[in-house]
């Protein structure tokens, strides 16, 4: 189970992305935070699913994700993913891991 402090930080980050002009469909926390295998050095693996990334993922977009993560919570390791990629891609290992093991985070407080 993902801690409430991690969920709060991730929601802050997703809201900040929206304020920067990147529409966020949802985020998916995966990796050690979901597995319950965290320690003081654990990062927060976060897949950002957005229609903004459907056409292409530009280097400047990736840089913006990382810069914003550094300001909000330096533990966040963002991964960009288009909505179509999320729905259809079966070749990307990180997308598969996030789909199978991840915890979905929306901008609402009651995630499913």
C-alpha positions, 0 to 999 in steps of 0.5 A: 500500500502506498503511503498517504504522504507519497500520494499527497506528493504525487497529487501535488506533482500532477497538479503542478504538471497541469499548471504547466500545460500538460493535461494529466489523465492519471498517474501510476505509482509502481515499483518499491512504493507499491511493493512495500519494499521502501527504505529511506533512499527509495524513489517514487516511480511514477508513470504520467499518462497524458494525451500530451504524449500521444503524438511524441515525447519531446526532450523538452517535455522530459526535462520539464517532468524532471525539473518539476519533480525536483521542485515538488519531491526529488524522490519522484522519477517520472516516466511519460506515457501517452494515453494510446500507449497506455491502452495499446502498447504491449512492448514497453516493459515499464508500461507493463509493470505499471499496468500490472502492479501499479496504483492509479492516482488521479487528481481526486482524493478518492482513487480507484 
